[in-house]
């Protein structure tokens, strides 16, 4: 199991819950602040999602660290993500 957190530099870090150590970092938001991180099922797999000041929602597969989707909501805002 993993849990993710986002920072002011646009980096999402995922941690192994049982070991309490980071397992990977990703910077898909071009150094822009991340406001929220959440996880959900998408196309039959668990994905992580992050919303950022860059106006995008990034969705990735935490098992293989692959970016699955980039969403640009109308109006350019993506401060909150709820999956």
C-alpha positions as CSV (number, residue, x, y, z in Angstrom):
1,X,0.0,0.0,0.0
2,X,1.1,3.5,-0.8
3,X,0.1,7.0,0.3
4,X,1.0,10.1,-1.7
5,X,1.7,13.7,-0.8
6,X,2.3,16.8,-2.9
7,X,4.6,19.8,-2.2
8,X,5.0,23.4,-3.2
9,X,7.6,22.4,-5.8
10,X,5.2,20.3,-7.8
11,X,6.6,16.9,-6.7
12,X,4.3,14.0,-5.7
13,X,6.1,11.6,-3.3
14,X,4.6,8.2,-2.7
15,X,5.4,6.3,0.6
16,X,5.2,2.7,1.4
17,X,2.7,2.7,4.3
18,X,4.1,-0.3,6.1
19,X,7.8,0.7,5.9
20,X,7.3,4.4,6.1
21,X,9.8,5.2,3.4
22,X,9.4,7.0,0.0
23,X,9.1,4.6,-2.9
24,X,9.1,7.1,-5.7
25,X,8.8,10.8,-6.7
26,X,7.3,12.3,-9.8
27,X,7.4,15.9,-11.1
28,X,4.7,16.1,-13.7
29,X,3.6,19.7,-12.8
30,X,6.6,21.7,-14.0
31,X,7.5,22.9,-10.6
32,X,4.1,24.3,-9.8
33,X,2.5,23.8,-6.4
34,X,0.3,20.7,-5.8
35,X,-2.9,21.3,-3.9
36,X,-4.3,17.7,-3.6
37,X,-3.6,14.1,-4.2
38,X,-6.1,11.2,-4.3
39,X,-6.4,7.6,-5.5
40,X,-9.2,5.8,-7.3
41,X,-10.0,3.0,-9.8
42,X,-9.6,4.0,-13.4
43,X,-9.9,1.6,-16.4
44,X,-9.8,-1.3,-13.9
45,X,-6.6,-0.2,-12.1
46,X,-5.8,2.0,-9.1
47,X,-4.5,5.3,-10.2
48,X,-3.2,8.3,-8.3
49,X,-4.3,11.9,-9.2
50,X,-2.8,15.2,-8.4
51,X,-4.2,18.7,-8.9
52,X,-1.8,21.6,-9.3
53,X,-1.3,25.4,-9.9
54,X,-0.3,24.5,-13.5
55,X,-4.1,23.9,-14.2
56,X,-3.8,20.2,-14.8
57,X,-4.8,17.0,-13.1
58,X,-2.2,14.3,-13.6
59,X,-3.2,10.6,-13.2
60,X,-0.6,7.9,-12.8
61,X,-0.4,4.2,-12.1
62,X,1.4,3.8,-8.7
63,X,2.5,0.2,-9.6
64,X,4.6,1.2,-12.6
65,X,4.9,5.0,-12.2
66,X,3.5,5.5,-15.7
67,X,1.5,8.7,-16.4
68,X,-2.0,7.5,-17.5
69,X,-3.8,10.8,-18.3
70,X,-3.4,14.6,-18.2
71,X,-6.7,16.5,-17.8
72,X,-7.0,20.3,-18.2
73,X,-10.3,21.4,-16.6
74,X,-12.1,24.3,-18.2
75,X,-11.1,27.6,-16.7
76,X,-7.5,26.4,-16.0
77,X,-8.1,25.5,-12.4
78,X,-7.2,22.2,-10.7
79,X,-6.7,23.1,-7.1
80,X,-8.7,20.1,-5.7
81,X,-8.9,16.5,-6.8
82,X,-11.5,14.0,-5.4
83,X,-11.4,10.7,-7.1
